[in-house]
Amino acid sequence: MAIAGAVLTGTAVAAPASAAVVRIDRVDDQLSIVYVYSPSMSKVIPNQVLRPRGDGSAPVFYLLNGRSGGVEGDSWLEQTDHRSFFAGKNVTVVSPLGGPYSWYADWQRPDPALGVNKWETYLLRELPGAIAGPLRANGRNAIAGLSLSGGPALDIAGRGGSLYRAAASYSGCPAISAPPATAGVLATTSIGGGNALNMFGPPGSPAWVDHDPSRNPTRLRGKAIYLGAASGLPGRTDGAPVGAPSLLAGPAEVEMGTRWCTDQMAAALNGAGVPHTYRVFDQGAHTWSLFATEMRDSWRVIGPALGAC
C-alpha cells in the first residue's frame, strides 16, 4: 500500500493511473471507511461503507449526503439510524464524503472556494468500478440523495444508462432549471462560498436544462423511481410537536419549496409515462428525521429493484 500512503500524504510518488481503492479502514464488522483515488479530481475520497454480513456478493446502494457532503458530521452516519436499518439486509451502502455545495455535478470551471468538482464522473465512471472487486459488488446499483443531493441522484441515474437500476430523491429539488429553483441553487451554493455560475453557467443556459431531471424524464424510463417530500408542517415525522415553533422558520419553508420542486418532477414523469412512486407526508419539515423516514419508506421500491429485500 505504498501508493495509498503517497496519495494520502501528498509525497512525491505517482498516483494510480485510474480510479482505485487505496486503503480500507475497518471500523467494526459493519462500518468501514474506503478511500478511493479519483483521477478526475486528483485526490483521494473517503467513503463511509456499510457492509452486509457474510462473504458473498451484494448490490450497492449509493446514499449521498447533503449540502456539506457529510464532512461536518452532517451525514447519514451521524444523523440517522441507517446502520440499524441496513443491518441484516444484503446490500452494501456507500456514502462518499466531500464535495460540499457541489450538487454532485461536474463543474464547468474550478471554483475559487470549492475547487475542482467532478462528482458526476466519480459516481458514474470511477467509484463503481473501483469498489466492485474489493467490496464484492454484484453489478446491481441504486442511488439516492437528500435535499441538495436529491435532484443530482436522479440526474446521475438518468445519465448513467444501465449502471443504476433505481434512484430516489428525499425532499430534493430536481427541477433546477425553473427560475425559483435556480435562484435556490445559487443561494444555497453561496452559503458554502461557491458560485454556481461556475457549475452550469448563467441561469437559463443549456447545462441547467441538461442537468434538470424534470426536463429529461425519459432518461429514467425502466428504472425504479421513488420521490419523497412533505407538507412542511412540523410534526411527528420530525419527532416534534405539530407546528413546533423552532421548525417553522427555515426547515418548514425549505420543505415547502422542495415539495414544489418534487411536484414538478412527478408531473414530468407522469407526462412522459414513466412509472414512479411519489409519497407526500402530511407532516414534516426539512429535517434529518424526515429524510430518514423517506429513506426507510423508499426501500419498498429500492430493495426489490436491487434484489436486496
N, C-alpha and C positions, 0 to 999 in steps of 0.2 A: 504493500500500500504506500510506496514511496511517492507515487504520483498524487495520491489523495492528500498526503501531508503537504506536498508542494502547492497544490491548488488552494488548499485552505489557508495556508500561511503566507502565500504570495512569494515564496522563494523562487529562484530562477531555474525551474525545471519545467519542461514543456508540458502543457495541459493536454488532456486527451483530444484526439482529432475529432471525435464525435461525442455525443451525449453518452454519459456513462455514470453508473453508481460508483462513487469513490470512497464511501465509508458508510457503515451502518452501525449506529449506536443503539444497542438494545437496552431499553429502559426496564421492561419487565416482559412477561410472557405474551402480553397483548400489544404493547406500545413500543415502537422503535422510531428513531429519527434516521431517515435515509437521506444521505447527501448525494445530489446528482449534479454533475457538471453540465452547464448549459453553454454550448458554443455560441449561440446567438447573442447571449448576454455576457459571455466571457466571465462567468462566475459560477460558484457552487451554490446550489439552492437546497436548503434543508426542507424535508417533507415529513410531517407527522404521519405515521403509518400505524393503523390498527390491523393486526393480522388475525385470521381465524385460527381456531385450534387445529392441530394436526399438521401433517407434512404434505398434503395434497395440493393440487392447483385450485385456484379460486378466481372468480371475476373481480374486477376492480371498480370501486365507486370513488370517483374524484370529487371530493366535497370541499369546495372553495370557501375560504374565509372572506370577511367583509372588507370594508374600506381600508383598514390598517394592514391588511394582508396577514393578520394574525401575529404580527411582530411585537405588539404591545400587550400581549395577553388577551387580546380581543379575538378569541378563536373558539372554534368548536370544542377543542380540548379543554380550554379554561372556563368556558361559559356555559356548557351544557353537559348533559349526562350521556352523550353519544357513545362513550365507552361501554356503559352498561347496555345500551340499546343494541349495539352490534355484537356484544359478547354472545357467542353461540351461533351466530349467523355465518354462513360460509361465504364471506366476502372480505376482500381487503379494502380498507378505506384509506385514501391518500389525500392529505391536505397540505399543499405547498405553503411555505412560509416566505413572505416577501411580497414585493410589488405593491406597497401601499398606494392607494389612489390611482392605480394603473388601469383599472377596468379590465384587467387581464387581457389586454389588447397588444397588438404590435403597433407601437407608435411610429409615426412618420419621421419624427426627429427626436434626438435625445432632448430631455428636459433639464434645464439648469438645476432644478430642485430634485426631480425624481429620477434623473439619469436615463439609462437605456432600458426600455421596456419592450420585450419581445415575448410576452406571455402566451399569445396565441400559438406562436411557433413552439414554445416549450410544451404546451398542453396537447398539441397535435403531433409534433414530429420529434420531440426529444424525450420527454418524460415517459410516455407509454412504452416506447421501445427499450429505454434504458432499464426500467424496472421489471420488464416482462420475465427475464430469466431469474434474477435474484429473488423476486417475490413470487415466483411460480404462478404468474398470471395465465389464465386460460383463454384469453382473447376476447372475453365479453366485458364491455366497459359501459359505464354510465357517468354522467357529470351533473353536478348541481351547485347552485350558489345562492347566497342570501343577500338581500339589499343590493349594494353596489355590484356584487358578482352574479346576481340572478340573471340579468339580461345577457351578460357575457357567456354564462354557461350555455344558454340556448343558442347563442351565436356560434360558439365554438363547436357545439354538437352539430349544428346545421352545416358548418363549413368543413366538417371532418369526414364527410362521406359515411362509410360504414364503420368507422372507428368507434363511435358511440351509439349504442343501441337505445339509450334512454337519456332524458335530460329533465331537469326541474329547476324552477325559479321560485324561491321563497321570498315573498314581498320584495321582488325586484322591480326594475323599470326597463322592460325590453324595448319600449317604443322611443328610443333615444333621439330619433330624428324629428319628432314632434316638438315644436318650439318650446312648450313648457318643460318638457323633459330635457331638451338640450340645455336650457338655462340651468336646470338642476344639476346636470353633469358638470357644467362649467363651474358652478358654485361649489359643488362638493369637492372637485379636484383642487380648487383654490384653497380649501381648508388645509390640505396637505402641502401647500406651497407650490403646487404644479399648475401648468397651463394646458388645458385640454385642447387648445388650438394646435399644440404640438402632437396631439394624438391623431385627430381626424381632419385637421384643417379648420377653416372657417365654418360656422354653422350653415347648414344647407348644402355643403359640398358633397360630392358623390360618396365619399367614405362614410359619412354619417348614415346615409341610406343603406349602403352596402353592409354595414355592421348593425343594422337595426333588424332584429328578428321579426318584428311585426310587419316589416316591409318585404320580408323574404320568407313567408311562412312555408312555402312548398319545400324548402330545404329540410324541413323537419318531418316530411312525409315518411311513413314507415317506421318511425321511432316512437317509443312510449314517452309521452309528454305529460308532465304534471306542472300545474300553476297553482300557487297559493297566495292568498292575500287576506286582509281582514278589514273590518269596517273603520278601524281607527279608534273605536271606543274602548278605552282601557277596561280590563276586566279579568275574568278567570283565566283566560289564555295567557295573560301576563303574570299570573299569580298575584293579582292585585284586586282591590275592591272595584266594583263597577264605577267608572268615571273618576278613578283615582286622580286627584289634582296634580300630583307630581309627574304624571304622564300626559296630561292634556296639552301642555305647551311643549312642542318638539316631537316626541315619539308619536303622538296621536296625529299630528299634522303630516308628518312624513309618511305614515302608513296610509293616510287618505290619498296622498299623492301616488304612492306605489300601487294602491288599489286602482286608481285611474289608469295608470300605465299598464297594469296587468289586464284590465278590461280591454284595452286596445289590442293586446296580444291575443287574448281569447277570441275577440271578434275577427281578427285576421285569420286565425286558424279555422274558425267556423266558415268564413268566407271562402277559404281555399279547400274546404272539405278535408281538413287534416284532423283526425281523431285526437282527443286530448282529455285530460281530467282537470277541471278548474274548481278548486274549493275556496269559497269565501267564508271566513269565520265571522260570526256575528259580533264577537268581541275580540279585541286585540289591537295593541299599539305596536310600534316598531321596536320590539324588544327581543332579546335572545330567547326568552321563554316562548314567544310566538314562533320564531324561526325553528326552534327545536320541535315544537308541536307540528309545524308544517312538514319538517323532515320526516318525523315519525309517520305522519299521515301519508306522505308520498311513497312510503315503502310498499304500499299495496300496488303501486304502479311500477316502481323501480325494481323491487325484488323479483317479481315474475319475469320481467324483461331480462334480468341477469341470470335467472335460474338459481336465485340465492334466497328463496323464501325461508 
